[in-house]
Amino acid sequence: MQSLDPRLSTDRYGYAAAERLAFGPELFALIREEEGVTAIQVDSKGAWARISLGVHSDLEAVGLTAALSGCLADAGISANVVAGLRHDHIFVPWERREDAMAALTALSERGG
């Protein structure tokens, strides 16, 4: 596995039902589900930190999400992975963000 190059955002994030869609700079992602639309956005009181991988990820790559979630699960950290066209983004509990960075950096250094 090439270097993951994890990068921790300084912003806090929250998940919310998107009843009125606002495409402002605080919006990170929208996810459409049968029950409605979920917005992931910058929220000063949000419970989540975003770690983006600098490595260009391939949507057809096999095992990357499993390696990331397994690494964080081994450290007792919950993770929500959102894949973009070019990069993966992992949302972890705000209070565990530094632990998550350490775990992902170690995973990257040992090559998966």
C-alpha positions as CSV (number, residue, x, y, z in Angstrom):
1,M,0.0,0.0,0.0
2,Q,1.4,3.4,-0.9
3,S,1.5,6.1,1.7
4,L,-2.0,7.1,2.8
5,D,-0.9,10.6,3.7
6,P,-3.7,11.2,6.2
7,R,-4.6,14.9,6.8
8,L,-6.6,16.1,9.7
9,S,-9.0,18.9,9.1
10,T,-9.2,21.6,11.8
11,D,-13.0,21.9,11.4
12,R,-15.6,20.0,13.4
13,Y,-18.3,18.2,11.4
14,G,-21.9,17.2,12.1
15,Y,-24.4,14.9,10.4
16,A,-27.9,16.2,10.0
17,A,-31.1,15.6,8.0
18,A,-31.1,18.0,5.1
19,E,-34.6,19.3,5.1
20,R,-33.6,22.4,3.2
21,L,-30.6,22.0,0.9
22,A,-28.1,24.8,1.2
23,F,-25.0,24.5,-0.9
24,G,-22.8,26.8,1.2
25,P,-19.1,26.5,2.0
26,E,-19.9,24.5,5.2
27,L,-21.4,21.7,3.2
28,F,-19.1,18.7,2.7
29,A,-21.4,16.0,1.3
30,L,-24.9,15.0,0.7
31,I,-26.1,11.4,0.9
32,R,-29.5,10.4,-0.5
33,E,-31.2,7.6,1.3
34,E,-34.8,6.2,1.1
35,E,-35.7,8.1,4.3
36,G,-34.3,11.4,3.1
37,V,-31.1,13.3,2.5
38,T,-28.2,13.5,5.0
39,A,-25.9,16.5,5.0
40,I,-22.3,16.3,6.4
41,Q,-21.2,19.8,7.1
42,V,-18.9,22.0,9.1
43,D,-20.5,22.5,12.5
44,S,-18.7,24.3,15.4
45,K,-20.5,21.9,17.8
46,G,-20.1,18.8,15.7
47,A,-19.0,15.5,17.1
48,W,-16.9,14.4,14.2
49,A,-13.4,15.1,12.8
50,R,-12.6,14.6,9.1
51,I,-9.4,12.9,8.1
52,S,-8.8,13.0,4.3
53,L,-6.3,10.7,2.6
54,G,-3.8,12.5,0.4
55,V,-3.4,9.4,-1.7
56,H,-5.4,9.3,-4.9
57,S,-7.9,6.4,-4.2
58,D,-9.4,4.4,-7.0
59,L,-13.1,3.7,-6.6
60,E,-12.5,0.1,-7.8
61,A,-9.6,-0.5,-5.4
62,V,-10.2,-3.7,-3.3
63,G,-9.6,-3.7,0.4
64,L,-8.7,0.0,1.2
65,T,-11.9,0.7,3.2
66,A,-11.5,-2.6,5.0
67,A,-7.9,-1.8,5.9
68,L,-8.8,1.7,7.2
69,S,-11.8,0.6,9.2
70,G,-10.0,-2.5,10.5
71,C,-7.1,-0.3,11.7
72,L,-9.4,2.1,13.5
73,A,-11.5,-0.7,14.9
74,D,-8.4,-2.3,16.4
75,A,-7.8,1.0,18.1
76,G,-11.4,1.1,19.4
77,I,-12.3,4.1,17.1
78,S,-15.6,4.3,15.2
79,A,-15.2,5.4,11.6
80,N,-17.5,6.6,8.8
81,V,-15.8,6.5,5.4
82,V,-17.0,8.7,2.6
83,A,-15.4,8.0,-0.8
84,G,-15.0,10.8,-3.3
85,L,-13.8,10.4,-6.9
86,R,-10.2,11.1,-5.9
87,H,-9.9,10.7,-2.1
88,D,-11.4,8.9,0.8
89,H,-12.5,10.8,3.9
90,I,-12.9,9.3,7.3
91,F,-15.1,10.8,10.0
92,V,-14.0,9.8,13.5
93,P,-15.2,11.0,16.9
94,W,-13.8,14.5,17.6
95,E,-12.2,13.4,20.9
96,R,-10.4,10.5,19.2
97,R,-9.0,12.4,16.2
98,E,-5.4,12.4,17.3
99,D,-5.6,8.7,18.1
100,A,-7.1,8.0,14.7
101,M,-4.3,10.0,13.0
102,A,-1.7,8.0,14.9
103,A,-3.3,4.7,13.9
104,L,-3.6,5.7,10.2
105,T,-0.1,7.0,10.1
106,A,1.2,3.7,11.6
107,L,-0.8,1.8,9.0
108,S,0.6,3.8,6.2
109,E,4.2,3.5,7.5
110,R,4.0,-0.3,7.7
111,G,2.5,-0.5,4.3
112,G,-0.9,-1.8,5.1
